[in-house]
Amino acid sequence: MEQEKLREQLEALHHELEAVDCVDDTTSRILSTLRDDIRNISEKQVGCPTVEDEPLMERMSDAVGHFESDHPKLSMTIKHLLDSLANMGL
């Protein structure tokens, strides 16, 4: 069940990332990194996140702060994903 919820949230985050336009270089870099992270999480065969995923969590937390004022919906989607990953043990 947790895995299904995680996939749904990853899909929602992917859609939110695609909706962001008119970005500066920093935002573009963050978006690109998040897209790569989503792809990596989605392709993982393992059911639970691992300690190796901690840098991912840090990048996502940083992205929340970056997008909070200009893209609040994206920021909220990332927060929900972080909560789900935390509930899975990371």
N, C-alpha and C positions, 0 to 999 in steps of 0.2 A: 504494500500500500504506500509506504513512504517513497519507494522508488518511482511509482506512478505519479505521485504528487510532485516529486522532484522534476520529472520529465515535463510535466505540465508547466511548472514554473520556469524551466529552462526555455521552453517554447515561448512563453509569454515574454520573457526577457529578450529573446531573440527578436520578436516582433517589435518590442519597444526600441531596441537598438537600431533596427532598420528604419524606424520612424524619425529618428533624430537627423536633422539637416542643418546646414549653416553652422559648421563647427570650425573652431580654431585648431591649430596643430596639436595642442595638448589634448583636447577633447577627441580629436581624430585618433590619436595614439591610444587613448584609454578605450575607445570604442573597438578598435582593432584588437587590442589585447583581450577585452571581454568576449568578443566573438570567438577568438581562438580558445579561450577558457571554456566557453559553452560547448564548442565542438569537442574538446577533450573530455569534458564531463559526460557528454552525451554518448561518446564512443566507448567509454569505460565499460568493461564487462563486470566489474566488481560491484556488488550491491551497496557497499558503504564507502564513504570517503575515508581517506587515510591521512596520516601525519604529513605525507608528501603534498597534500592539498592545502596546507597552511599558507603558503605564499599566495595561492589563489584567493583564499579568504581575506588576506590582507589587501590584495589588489581590489577586491570587490568592496571592501570597507572604504578604501580610499575613493573609489568611484562614487559611492553613495554621497560622500562629502562634496565631490566635484559637481555632481549633477543636481544636488538638492535644490538650489535656487532656480536654475534655468529649466530643469527637466524633472519636476517633482514626481511625476508618474513613473519615470524610469528609475529614479532613486528608490521609490517605494517597492517596485518590483524586485530590485536588487536586495533590498532589506528582507523581503519575504523569502527569497532564495537563501540568503544567509541564515535566516531562522530555521529553514528546513534542513540545511546542512548541519547546523548546530544540533538539531534534534536527532540527526543520524549519527551523532557522536564526534563531530569535529568542532 
